[in-house]
């Protein structure tokens, strides 16, 4: 017995053919995205885990409000690199960094910036958007979470 694809069965013959041909490609793209995720990058030297202070909950709520996105901050592992204003990454020196891998997501913050709302919320926005780039719509226009757009 032949299985019937409910989407393809409602399409004209030519569209069904395109649907059938596109399906394997869609599956390959999805698998490639999963494989690209991989493990998290190594932690910076001297990084230690910490429990985020209570004020981070308020900052998370502010970041959800400006972005229009909802998320789960309890799923983030937090690390600090004590007594520094920056740490080295494969992209150069950073004050903080959000990353996600197959084993979850984490935010690493240079010790000098643990109480800096701009820096912490900037990384929270990465987590809410689940992406590492900086779409201006969110980082500049909606949330003002760049050095240039921050009003404090």
N, C-alpha and C positions, 0 to 999 in steps of 0.2 A: 504494500500500500504506500502511495506517495504522500508525503506530508505537504500540507498546504500552508503557505505563508499568508496570514490574514491581511497583511498590508499589500503584498504583491497581487493577491487574488482580486482586489478591487481596482487594480490599475489596468489601463489599456495594454495590449500585447507589447508594444514597443517600450512602454514605461516599465512593464514587468521585467523585460530583458535587462534594462538598465539597472533596475532594483537588484536583480539577482547578481549582476556583475559587480555592483557597488558594494554589496554586503561583505564579501571577503576583504575588500579594501578597508572598509570601516572597522572590521574586526582587527586587522593588522595595525591600523592607526591606534586603536584603543590599547592593544597589547604593547606597542612601542612606547606609548605614554606611560604605562605602568612600569615598564622596564627602565625607562629613563629616570624614574623617581629614585630608585636605588637607596643605598644607605646614606645617612647624614654625613656631612663633611666632619673631619676630626674637630674636636673642641680646641680652642686656643690654649696655649700653655697656661697653667695655673687657674683655669676656670673651675669654679665650684658651684654646685647646685644651691639654690636658695628657694625659700617659700616667698612668693610675691607679697609685699606689704598690702595692707587693707586698701590703701589709696589706689592701688592698681585696679581694683574692682570698679571704682568710680571712673577711672580713666578708660577702662574697657567699655563701660556704659556710654561715655561720651563718644567714643570711637564708633560704637555700633550706631549711635544716633546720627552722627554726621555722615556716615557711609551708607546708611540704610540697610546694612547687613547684620545678620545675627550669627553668633558663634559660641563656642564653648571654651572659655579660657582655661578650664580645668584640664583640658587636653594638651596644654602647652607645658613643656619642661623648661624651667628658667635656670640660667647660669649667669654668674658674674665673674669678671676677671678683676680681682681686687687691685686697688691702688694704681690704676692706669686710666688714661684718657682715651686710649685706643688700643686695638689689637690687630694683628696681621691676619688677613684672609687671602684666599687665592685671587681676590679682586683688589687687594691693597688693604690699607689700614682702615678700620671701621670703629665707630663709637658703639655700635650695636648691630646685631644681625639676626634676622628670622630665617629659619630654614625648615624644610619638611623633607622627610624621607620615608621609606617603607616602615620604619619603626616609630613614626609620629613626627611632631614638630617641636621646635624649641626656639627660644630667644636667648641670645647671649648679649650681655650688656657690659661695657667697660665700667668699672667701679665709679669713676667720676660722674657718670651719667645715670646712676640708679634712681635718682630723684628728679631727673629732668623729664618733665611731662612730654615735651616734644619728641624726644628720642624714644621713650618707652611707647608712646602712642603710635609713633611712626611704625615701629615693629609690630604692634598690635594690629595696625591696619593691614600690613602684609599678611598676617595670620587670617584676618577676616576675609580678605580678598583671595587668599590661598594662591598667591602669586608673588614672585620676587621682583617684578618690575615696578615702575612708578607711574601708573596711569594718571595724567594730570587732573582728570575729572575728580578723582578721589583725593590724591595727595595734595593738590594745590587748591582746586576750586571748592570742593565740598568740606574737606577736613583741615586744610591749611597746615599740613604736617610736613613741610619742608623748611629748611633754614630760611629760605627767601620769603615764604608765605606765612610763617608763624607770627602770630600777633601776641602770643603769651597770654 
